[in-house]
Amino acid sequence: MIDPDMRKAIYQLHLTGRPVRELSRLFHVGRNTVRAIIRHQGELPPTVRKDKIQIELELLRRLYQECDGWVQRVHEKLREEEGIQVSYSTLSRLLRESGVSQPPSTRCARVPDEPGQEMQHDTTVYQLRLAGQPVRVTASLLYLRYCKRRYLKFYRLFNRFLMKCFLHEALMHWGHSAPQCIIDNTNLARLRGTGSRAVIVPEMAAFAQRYGFQFLCHAVGHSDRKAGVERGFWSVESNFLPGRSFESLEDLNRQALEWATVRMEPRGVGKSSLIPAVAFEHERPYLIELPPQLPAPYCSHRRDTDQYGYVAFEGNYYWVPGGQRHEVVVLQYAQQLKIYHQRSCLAEYPLPADGVKNARVSPAGQTPPRYQPKHRKNGSQLEQQRLRALGPEVAAYVDYVLHSPGLQPHRLLRELWAFSRQVPAAVFAQTLERALRYRVVHLQTLHRIAWFCLSQSQERLPDVEVDESFRERPAYQEGCLTDEPDLSRYDSPPPAQSEPSDPTLPLDPAADEDDDTNPREREDTNE
């Protein structure tokens, strides 16, 4: 290949009148090459690849759409249905170059870094240790692009309501906001579309309008549009998390706030050693000043007051003043709860610490109510101890019940203890031993197994205490003068029955057939 400078020199010498033969000897190139360079006026000729196989663009688009984007299936249909023999690599190249399989890559617009124009928000997930236990948390970071100030906070989960709470907390901490907030294509703020065509959720658009900014989604695959907040997460991973221990989520957020707003702001950032605190003072006149009276975002929940005077919210119980059982409205804020009834605030409570459940919260200085809500999950520790004391067979069945998935073990164990008081101890142990062998966990089936074990053993049923005063009742006195019934047919022994293979089946199959007959027909048969 002849380099462009030599081509230009050959053409310039040709313009001075040098013959082709002389130029060929001078530059050691062939005469045909010299003629070709002169014909193109010393420029490199455009080289366009000429494919031996020509495939219509409309055909490629139609097959690509029919096959839902699977290029291998497009390749098969071209060979089998269209009779076009083309290699898979050539087909994938044609689809890329024509913009069918992927849109052509475009250049990013370089947005100037001007004071008071932009802030960026993003989230990421970290696996941290809180009090020695691994916990999955979501980090939310807000970044002012010009002065490079950061605000960081961690959450157990992150939804649309918490996103509004975080932005309110960060912007009120700064007292200012920028007119644009660059985000990715998250569904927390985006309703549909991507990039410049994204439509923001009306709820989030109204929230942003209150603070004087609007959400802008960057194009898909161009996360460098918010490179400042991405670089902020790298600082979190390399400077904040290493060498620190956290006892709770509150301790984690306390250290994160101190690191982002106290430790990092007077420190120089970047190659220019820009100090965020000093740069913010220069950027302040260009930002939108926020009044301190802006109300915090909240989420509304309807709750019924229970019989003890409490309302349940996220696993905890909050006392409602008064003596009536009203339907109240619970307003959830970032750090507190407010209970309203008929537009009047009945009580305000701070949210408990992370991980606190089943707490009973009442106003400070008020006498707690006499009755407290009981924990709905009743245990069976006492029943377990009594059942295990009945023998090893019973203890083995108790262990099987506790480790069986899909059961309500505490309820079943309480019913077992009640059942053990109704049958002899030996029969109860034999019943549970047989039930463990067949993996039986239904109480009705256990009753049938116990009846089967009683019929096969010599155990006597517990004696029933009979009140002998029944002879003095008027109904007995009236019926004692009637004729004695004929019970002679019960003197003959019943036919022998084989032991059923399945203890869950009834002992006498004919009994079920008799039960299916009409009661009127049985009465006619007896007559």
N, C-alpha and C positions, 0 to 999 in steps of 0.2 A: 504494500500500500504506500502510495506517495503522499507525503505529508502536505498539509495545506500551504506552507511557506514555499515549498519547491514548486507547487502548481502555480502560485501567484508569480514567482520569478520567471517561469517558463512563459507565461502569458504576457508579462510585461516586456520581456525580450522579443517576443513575437511582434508586439506592437511597434517596436523600434525598427523592424525590418529584418530581423535575423531569420534565415531559412530554417526549415524543419530539420534538415540533415545536420546542420551545425548545432542546433539545440539538442539533438539526440546524442551527438558526440560529447557535448559539454556536460550534460547531466547524466550520461550513461543510462538512458532509457530508450526504448524502442520508438521508431518513428510513428507507428500507429498510436502509441501512448501519447506522444506529443500532439498529434492531431486531435485525439480525444480531449486532451486538456484544453487545447485552443477552442474546440467546439463548445465546451462548457464554460469558457471564459475564466478559467483558472479556479472555479468553484468545485467543491465535492458534489458529485451527482447524487441525488436522492435515491436511496435503495429501498425499494418496497418488495416485501416478500411475496412471491407469486405462489399461492397454494395450488397444488395439482388437483385437489378436490375442492370444488366450490359448493357450499351449502347455503341455501337462502336463509337470510336472517329471520324472516317471518316463520319459517319452519322450525328453526331452533327455539324461538320464543314460544311457539305453540307447544312443542314437545316438552320444553322445560316446565311450562305451566301445568301440563297434564300429568307430569311425573312428580309434581310437588318439589321440584328442585333437586331430585336425585339424578346426578349426571350418569351414573352407571346404567340406570333404567333408560335414559335418553339414548345412550350408546347402543343398548340392545334394540330399541325400537327403530333406530336408524338402519341397523343392519337387517332386521327381520321384516319390517313393514315398508321401509322406503328403499331398501336395496342399496344403501350407501355404505361402502366399506371404508371406514375411517378408524384410525387408532384412537384409543382412549385419551392419550396425552394430547393429540391434535384437537380432539373435540373439546377438552377442558380449556385449552388455550383459546380456541375460537369463542367459547362462551365468555371467558374473561375479557378478551379484547373487544368483543362487541357489547359489553356491559350487560349481558343477560344474567350471568350467575352472580356477579357482584358489581355494584356501582363503581364507576371510575373514581379513583382517588383524586381528591381536590386539595388545594392548598388552604392552609388555615390563614384566616385574617389576623394580622398582628394588631392587637388593641393597645393603644398607647396607655401608659401608666400615668394617669392624671389624678390629682388629689380630689377626694370627695366624690368619686364616680362609681366605685364598685366595692362590693364585699362578696365573699365566697363561703359556701356552707357545704359540708359533706359529713358522712358517718362511716365508721368502720368497726369491725368486730374484733375483740381481743379475748384471749383465754388467760385470765389472771388468777392469782391465788388470794383469796380473802380469808384471813384467819387460818391459813394453811390448807384451805379447800379450793380446788379448781372451780372457777366460776366463769361463765361466758357473759361478757358485758359488751355494750355498744357505746363507742366513744363518739360524741358529737362535737364538732369544731367549727367555730365561726371566725373568719379571717378578713380583716380590712386590708385590701390589696396595697394601697399606697404606703401607709405607715407600718404595715405588717404586725398589727396588734392581733392577739389571739384570745379566744375564750373557749375553754374546754370543760366538758362535763361528761360523766359516765352514767349509763342507765342499764337496768336489767333487761328492759325491752324498750323499743323506740317506735312510737306510732305517731299519727298525725297530731293528736292532742299534745303529746310530749314535745313534738317539734315546735309547736306554737309556744309552749311554755319555755323551751330553751331559747328561742329567738327573743322572746320578751325579756327574759332574765339577762341575756347578753347585751341587748340594745339598751336596756335601762341601766345597766352597769356602766356603759360608755356614755349614755345620755345623748347619743347621736346615731344616725343611720345613714347609709349610702342609698342612692336612688335605684341601684340594681343589685340583685343578689343572684349570683351564678350558682346553679345547682346541676346535678346530673339528672338523668331522666327517671327519677324516683317516682313511684306512684303515690307517695305521701303528698306531693304537691301537683303532680301532673295528672290530668284527666285522660288525655289521649294525644297522639302525635308525639314526635320527637324533635329535638333541636329547635330550630327557628319556627317550626310548624306546631310546636307543642301548645296544647290548651291547658291552662292551669285550672285546678279545681276551684269552683266559685267560692267555697269557704276559705281557701288559702289566699285567693286573690283579694277578698274583702279584708282578711287579716293583714296582708301586706300593705294594703291601701291605708290602713289606720296608722302605720308607721312610716308612710311616705316612700315605699320602695315597691318594686315588682320583681317577680321571679323570672329568670331567664334560664332555659335549659340549653346546655351545650350540645353540639352534634354528637351522634353516636360514634364512639371510637376516638373522640378528640377530648380526652380528659385533661390534656394539657391546657385547655381553656381556663381551668381552675387549678393551675399548677401550684399556686401559693398555698392552698389548703392541703393539697397532696404532699407538698414539702413539709407542711406543719405536722402531718401524721408521722413522717419520718423523724422529725425532731422528738415527737412523743415516744416513739419506739427506741430511739437512740439516746435520749437525754432524760426523759421523765421516768419511764418504767424501770430501766436497769438500776439495781442497787437500792430499791425502795420496797418496803413491805407495807401491807395494808391490812388492817384489822376488820374493816367493814366497808360497805359501800359509801357510808358517810365519811369515813376517814379517807377513802380514795378521792372523793370529790373535794374534800377540804385541801388535800395536798395538790390536786390538779388546779384548783383555783389559785392557790399561792404560787404555784410554778408558772402559770400562764400570765397572771396579772402583776406579780411582784418580782419574781426572779428573772423572767425573760424580757420584760419591757425595758429596763435600763441597759440591757446587753446589746452590743453591736451585732447586726445581722447582715449576712452577705459579704461580698467583696468590698462593698463601699462602707461597711461597718455602720449601717444606718441604725440609729437608736429609735425603737418604736415609740417610746414616750415623748421624745423630742419631735419626731415626725408627726405624731398625732396633734400636737399643739399647732403645727403649721397647717395641718389638714382640717382642723376643727372649723374654720370659717366656711369651708366648702361643703361640709356635711349638713344633714338635716337635723336640726335640734329637736329633741323630743321633750314634751312636757312631762314632769314627774307624776302627774295625776292620771296617766294612761292606765285604764283598768287592766288587770291581769286576765289572761284567758282562763276559762273554766269549762267543765263538762258537766251536764245536768243528768241526774239519775233520780228515778222515782222509787221510793221504798215505802213499805208498810211498817208501822210500829207494832212490834210483837206484844205478847201478853205481859212481858216484863218491863215494857217501856223503852226498849232498845230498837235501833235499826242496824241491820247488818250491812257492812260494806267492805268488800275485799278481805274477808276472813276475820274481821274485827267487829265489835259491837259498841255502838255509840248511844249514850243516854239522851232521850228526848224529854225535855222538861214538860211538866204538865201531868194531868191524870187521864187524858183521853188517848185513844189509839187512832191517831190521824194517819192519813197518807201524806207523807212529807216529800219534799224535793231536796235532794242532797247535791250541793254544788261542789265539785271536786276541783281544787286548785292545785298548783304545783307543790305547795307545802302545807296546805290546810284544807279542812272541810267546813262547809256552812250548811246548816239544816234550816230550811224555810218551810213555813206553813201559812197559806193565805197571805203571801207577800210580806210576812214578818219573819225576821231571823230569830230562831229559837235558841240556837247554840252554835259556837264555833270551836273546832277542835284542830290541833296540829296533827298532821299525819304521823303515825308511829314509825319507828325506825325500820329499816329494811329487814325482812324476815320475821317480824313480829306478827303472830296470828293468835286468834281466840282471845284477844285482849278486850277487857271491858273498860270503856273510857267514859268518864263522867266529868262535869265541870269542876274546876278546882275550888275547894272550900265547901262543896256541897256534900251533904250526907249521902252515902251510896244507898240505893234502893234496897228494900228488905229482901226482895227476891231477885236472883240473878239468873240469866239464861244459862241453861245447862249445855254442856258439850254433847252434840248429837251422836258422836261416835262412842257408844258404850262398849267397854272392853269385857273380856271374859276370863280375867286372870284367876278369880276365885273359883269359877267352875272348872277351869283347867286343873287346878290343884286338887280339887275333890275327885275329879274323874281319874287322874293319874294314880290316886291312892287306892283305886278299886282293883288294880292289877296290871301286869305288864301288857296283856292283850288290849286293855282299854287305853293305856298310855301310847301304844304303837298306833292305834287308830286316831288318837288325838294329834299325834305328830303328822299323820297322813293328811288330816283335815287342814291343819295349819299351813302345810306346804302345797296344797292343791290349788292351782290357779282357777279363777272364775267362780269362786265360792264366797259366801258370806260366813267365814269361819266362826266369828263370835256368836252370831245368831244360832248356828247349828250346834255349837257346843253348849249353849244355854238350853236348847231344846233337848240335847242328849242328857244333860244332868236331870232335867225334869222327867225324862223317860226312865232314867235309872232308878227313880223312886217308885216306879209302877211295876217293875218285874223283879224277880229274885236276882241277886248279884251274880250267881253262876250263869244263869240264862243270859243276863246282860253281857257278860264277858264273852260267852259263846257266840252271841249275836254279833258283836263287834269284830270278833276274830273271823267269822264267816263273811261279814261285810267287807273287811279289809282284803280278803282273798279275792272277792269279786269286784273290788273297787266301787262299792255302793256308798253313795253320799246323800241319798234322799230319805227323809224321815219316814215317809209312808212305807217305803220298801223295808226299812229297818223294823217297822212294826210287824210286817208280814214274816220277816225272818225270825223275829222273836216268837211269834205264834207257832211257827214251824218247829223251832227248837223246843218249845214247851210240849208240843204234841209228840215229839220223839223221845222225851225224857220222862223221868218219874217225878219231876219237880211238881210240887203242889202250888197252886196259885195262893196268894196271900188270903187268909181268912177275912171275910167281910163282917164287920160288926153289925149285928141285926138288933134293932130296937124291939124288944119283946112286947112292947105296949101296942103293937099293931093289932093284936087280937081284940083290943078294946075299941077299935075304930068302928063307926057305924057301917062302913062299907063292908068290913069283914063280917060283922054280925049279920048283915043282910045276906051275904053269899055263903055262909057256912051251912045253911040248910038245903042247898041245892044238891043234885045228884053228883056222885063222884065221876069224873071223866074216865073213859076207857083208854088206858095207856098200855094195853097188852101188846100192841104192835111194836112198841119200842123195846120189848123184851128180847126180840131176835137180834143177833149181832149184825152190824152193817157189813157189807162186802168189803173184802180187803182192798186196800189202795196202795199202789206203788209210790215210792218217794219221788216227788217231782225233781227233775234235773235242775230246774231254775227256781231258786227260793222266792223269786219275785212273782211267780205264777200262783193262782189260787190252788188250794188243796183239792178241791172237788170241781172239775170242769163242768159237771152237770149243774152245779149251782148257778153258774153264769147263764146256762141255757134256761133254767127255770126262771131266772130273774128277767129274761127277755120276754116271757109270755105275758099275756094280758091278765091282770088280777081277776077279771071276771071269769076268764077261762079256768084259772086255778080253782076258783070257788065252785064252778060247775063240776070239775073233776072230783073234788072232795065229796060232793053230794052223791 
